[in-house]
């Protein structure tokens, strides 16, 4: 779950990351915003200039600070099995 302070700060353009934890939360917020794509898809979108309105979003931020989750490592056509 994303910190609502992060979401509010991003929405108002008042985001200023200070700590490593702030950067992790920002990376996770930006990952969840477009529907939790795989890490490679998100990085590709950033490189192609599709997410320029996301405050503080860079390939460095995602590469370094995105928390590993099932959504970031599974390909879109893969599913979890019980």
C-alpha positions in Angstrom: 0.0 0.0 0.0 1.3 3.4 -0.9 1.7 6.2 1.6 -1.1 8.7 1.0 1.3 11.5 1.8 3.4 10.5 -1.2 0.3 10.5 -3.4 -0.8 13.9 -2.2 2.7 15.4 -2.6 3.0 14.0 -6.1 -0.5 15.3 -7.1 0.4 18.8 -5.9 3.9 18.8 -7.3 5.4 19.2 -3.8 7.4 16.0 -3.8 11.0 16.2 -2.5 12.5 12.8 -1.6 14.9 13.0 1.3 15.6 9.5 2.5 16.1 6.0 1.0 12.7 5.1 2.3 11.1 8.1 0.6 12.6 7.0 -2.7 11.4 3.4 -2.2 7.9 4.7 -1.5 8.0 7.0 -4.5 9.2 4.2 -6.8 6.4 1.9 -5.5 3.8 4.7 -6.0 4.9 5.3 -9.6 4.9 1.6 -10.2 1.3 1.2 -8.9 0.0 4.3 -10.7 0.0 2.8 -14.2 -1.3 -0.6 -13.1 1.9 -2.3 -11.7 3.6 -3.2 -15.0 6.7 -5.4 -15.0 9.9 -3.5 -14.1 11.2 -3.8 -17.7 8.0 -2.4 -19.1 8.0 0.5 -16.7 11.7 1.3 -17.5 10.9 1.1 -21.3 8.0 3.5 -20.9 10.2 6.0 -19.0 13.0 5.7 -21.6 10.4 6.4 -24.4 9.2 9.5 -22.6 5.7 8.3 -21.8 5.7 9.2 -18.1 7.2 12.6 -18.1 4.4 14.0 -15.9 5.2 11.7 -13.0 7.2 13.8 -10.6 10.6 12.4 -9.7 10.3 9.4 -11.9 13.6 8.3 -13.5 15.1 5.0 -14.7 17.6 5.4 -11.8 14.8 5.6 -9.2 13.0 2.5 -10.5 16.2 0.5 -11.1 17.6 1.3 -7.6 14.5 1.6 -5.4 11.5 -0.4 -6.7 10.6 -3.1 -4.2 10.6 -6.5 -5.7 7.0 -7.9 -5.9 5.3 -10.6 -7.9 3.9 -8.0 -10.2 7.3 -6.7 -11.1 8.8 -10.0 -12.0 5.9 -11.9 -13.7 5.3 -11.4 -17.4 1.8 -10.1 -18.3 0.7 -13.6 -19.4 1.9 -15.4 -16.3 -0.4 -16.1 -13.3 0.1 -17.5 -9.9 -1.1 -21.0 -9.1 -2.3 -22.1 -5.7 
